[in-house]
Amino acid sequence: MNRPRVLIYRPVDESGESHRLLEAAGCDVVVAPAAADREALTALSADADVLLGATFRGYMDREFLSVSRRLRLVSKYTIGVDDVDIDAASALGVLVTHCPTEANWGGVAEGALALMLAVLKRVRERDRHVKAGGWREPPIYGTYVGKRADGYAGITIGIVGLGRAGGRVADLLRPWGARVLAADPYIETGKFARHGVERTDLDTLLREADVVTLDCNLTSETRGLIDRRRLALMKPTAVLINTARGAVVDLDALCDALQSHALAAAALDVLPEEPLPRDARISQFGDRVLLSPHMVAANQGGTLGAAIPWAAEAALAALRGELPERIYNTEAVAKWQARFGGKSLLGARRA
């Protein structure tokens, strides 16, 4: 009897417990080597029923998704699915599930605030100054964020994308008393009020905010969203924070804005090209740019651990011929049902 095949193309479960769970359910589990490139993963994908893993090293295009005619599901440990060609998966009748765990999006929100405060409070500069033997000279002033009773109005913070992460950023900022704007055309009006933010359009947000934090998904609409025109709308004293996806920002345009001092600073956890090339222009602006290696959600007590059982159960549901939870490409459901609905591979011989 042939067992259904699950390729874990980029594992996160160091204990292997979820792998053993899949095996106990009747699956043949293949765990790819950490350094496996696309060619190696393509070979391993042959006859796979499920692809399971974190961020794919590269892009799961139609060619890759077509390697196995049996493929039912791409089950991702992550929230983001921008490494998968969703249109191609839907056309092939392959479901894509993701894991929007609070450990992940909550960690992103906390990290966005950490980046913001590190820049505004000049944490790195003060640390370096003291370690070099300095004290209070020269005065390395920070920025006071919130509104005060003495009449200080506080700064204006703009949130681009009021989904899970953006909403948590707003909630975390609420006690500070700062003015918070948010732009998201897909969120109903009541949610803005519940998070205590002012609803506005993107261009207005960019003009008025002292700090802009990007918390949107990467889609065809948001790719290159913060381009040269929109960067020019921002205050020359403003700070840009990106914990979304690198491709949301035109990096060349951002470098130009920083070089001309049309923008004060940027803090980026994500970049269009990862890892960052050693000679990358964005790394040449000193303390005006704070960089992080796309691990803002990697925290003790957080990271992707909470997603492991979700992703494994999605795999098992699909192999039972059932619709899993947290389907990203819901447009593929009808075609998937026609191909695989009610057709279990667990405990039965494959056709």
N, C-alpha and C positions, 0 to 999 in steps of 0.2 A: 504494500500500500504506500503510495506516495504521500508524503506529508506536505502541508502548505509551507511555503518558503517565505521567511521574513528576513530581509536584509537590513541590519542596523548599520546604516551608512556612516553615521557619526554618533557614537554612543555617548551617553552621559551617566549611565547607571554603573558606577564603579563597583558596587556590590554584586552586580550580576543577578540580583534577585528577580527583576522583571524579565530578564532573559530566561531564567529557569521557569518562571510562571508560564511564559509562552511555550516553552518546550513541553512542560507538563500538560498543557492543553492540546498538544499534538502537533506543534510547529517545528519545522527545521529552521533553527535560528543561526544566521551567519552574521558575525560581527566583523565589520571591515577594520583593517589596521588603521591606526590614527593618521598615518601619512599617506593613505591611499589616494591616488589622483583620479581624475575622471576616467581615464582608460581602465584602471583597475576596478573602479566602481561599476563601470559599464559591464565588464566581464562578470562581476559578482551579481549584477542585477538580472542576469538571464534567468527566466522562469520564476522570478520573484512575484509573490502575490501581494506583498506589502513592503514598502520602503519606509523605514522608521529612523528618525534621527533628529539632530539639532540642525543648525545652519549648514547647508550644503556648500562644499568648497567649490564654488563656481555657480552654475545655473542649470537647473533641471529643465531643459528645453524639450520640445516635442520629440526630438531624436532620442534623448535619454529616456523619456517616459514611455517610448515605444519599444524599448529593448525587450521587455517582457509583455507578451500578449495577454498574460494572465493578471497583470497588475490591477489590483482593486483600489489600493489606497496608498497615499503618501501621508503618514502620520508624523507630525512634527512636534517636538518637545517645546518649540518656541512659539511666541505669539506671531511674529512676522512670518509671512509666506512669500516674500518678494524674491526668494531664491528659486521659486517654482513658477513655471509658465502656466498660470491658472487657466488661461484660455485654451491652451493645448490640452491640459489635463481634463477640462470639461468636455472638449470635443472628443476626447478618447473615452469618456465615460469613467474617468478615474477621480475618486473623491480625494480632497485634501482637507485634513483636519489639523487644527492647531490647539495650543494650550495657553489660553489667556489666564494664567494663574495669578493670584494676588502677589505671590512671592516675586513674580516677574515684573508686572506693571507697577506694583507698589515700589519695588526696588528702583525702577526707572525714575519714578517720581522723586524718591528720596535723593537719588543721584543727581537729578537735575537741580535740586535745591543746593546740594553740596557744591556743584560746579559754580552755581550762581554766587554763593556766599564766598567761595574761595577767591573769585575774581573781585567781587565788590568789597570784601573786607581785606583784600591784598594779603592773604594768608601766606603765600609763597614768598612774597617780597619781604615781609616782616621776619619770617623765619630765617631767610638768608642773611638779612641785615644783622640780626642778633648774633647769629653764628659767626659772622665776620668781625664781631667785636663792637658793633654799633649798639645804640640804644634808641633814643627817641629822635635823634637827628640823622638824616633829614626826616621831616615829618611825613610818614607814609600813611596818609589818611585813607580810611575806608569810607564807604557810603552807608548812611543810615537808611534802612529800608522802609520801616513802617511810619504811619501817621502818629503824631504825638499831641498831647493836650496843650502844649505851648504854642500850637499853631503850625508846626512843621507838617506839611501835607504828605510827606513820604514820597516814594517813587512810584512810577506806573509800570506794572509788569504785564506783558502780553503773552497769552497762551494760545498757540496755534494748534488746534485740535483738542476738543474737550471730551475725548473718550475716556477710557479707564485711567491711563497715566495722566493725561491733562486734567481730568477731574480731581485726581488725588493731589496733584500739584496745587490746584486751587484750594483744596481743603487744608493742605498743610500751610498755605500762606494766610489763610483767613485770620488767625489770631494776631498776625503782624499789623493788620490795619492798613496795608498798602492798597492802592487802587489797582484792581486786577481786571484786565480786559481779556476777552476770549473771542476767537473767530473759528467757527465751524459750521458750514452750511448744512450739515447733515444731522445736527442735533436739535431736538425740539426746544422751544423757548424756555419751558419750565425748568430744564436742567441747568441752564445758566443761572437762574434765580436760586436753585437749590445749592449751587456751589458758591453763591455770593459773588458772581462776576458780572461785568457789564458785557452784553453782547454787542459785537461790532463787526464790520467787514475787515478783511485782511489789510487792505491798504491803510485804513484809518488806524488800525492797531499798530502797524509798523511806524506810522508817523508819530504816534503819541507815546509809545512805550519806551522806557529807559532800559528795560531788559525784555528780550523776546525769547521765549523758550518754545522749541518745536517739539510737538508731541503727537504728530499725525502719522498715519500709516503711509507707506510708500505705494502709490498707485500711479496710473498713467496721468492722473490729474496733478499729483503732488511732486512728480519727478521734475526737478529743476524749479520748484515753486519759488524758492528764494533766489531769484535771478538778479541780474544787474539792475534792472529797473526797480525792483522792490528793495534791494539794498540801498539804492539811492534815496528811498523814502525815509530811511531810518535816521535818527539823530546822530550827529557825529560823536556824541557822548554815549551812545547806546552800546549794549552788550548783546551778542547773539549766542544762545545756548542750543545745541543740537544733540538730543538723545534719541532722535527718531531713526532716520536712516541717512547715510551720507549723501545719497543721490537727491535728497530733497533740496540741497543747497548747491548752487553753482560755485564750486570751490575756486575757480580762477577769478570769478567776479568778487568773491569774498576776499581773496588775497589782494586784489586791486583796491578794494574799499579800505582794507587795513593799511595798505601801503600809502594811500593818499590821505589817511586819517579822516576818511569819511565815516568810519566806524571805529569805536574805541577799542573793543576787545571781542574775542569769541572764545567759547569753551565747547569743544567737540568731543563727544564719545564715539562718534561714527564718522566715517569718511568714505568717499566714493571708491577709493582703492584701499583695500585692507589686506595685509599690513601696510602701513605707510612707508613709501620709499624713503631711504635715508636722506636723499637730497630734496625732499618735497618742499616746495615753497612755503606751505602753511606752517612748517616747523621753524621758520626763520624770523619770527616776529617777537621773540623773547617772551616776557611775561604778559604781553597783550594777547597771547593765544595759549590756552590751557588744553592739552590733549589727553585723551584717555583711550585705552585699547579695546573699545567696543565691549566693555564688561561692566557697564553701569549697574546692571541687574545682578552681577555676580557678588553675592554677599553671604557671609556666614548666617545660616538660618534662612537663606533665601535661595537664590540662583534657580536652576531648573529642576531641582529635586522634587518639588511638588508636582511637576508635570509628568514624571515617570509613570505613575499608575494611570493617569488620564490617557497618555499616548498608547500604553500597552492595551488598555481596555478598548480603545478605538480600533486597534488592530484586530483584537479578538472578535469584536462585533462585526467588522467587515468580513472576516473569515467565516462567521456564522451566517452570512448573507443578510445581516441586519444593518440598518443605518446607524452609524456611530454618532455620538454627540459631537458638538462643536465643529460641524462641517463648515468650511470656509466658502467653497464654491457650490452653494446650494443649487445653482443652475444646472449642475451635473446630475442631480438626484434622479430625475426621470430616466435618463439614459443608463445610469448605474443600476437602477432597479430592474430595468429590462435585461441587463447583462448578468447581474449577480444576485438580485433580490431573491431571498429564500433558498439560495444555493450554498449550503454549508460545506466547507472543506475540512471541518474538524470532525474526525472520526469517520470520514467517508473517503472513498477512493476518488481521486480527481479524474475529470473527463480527459 
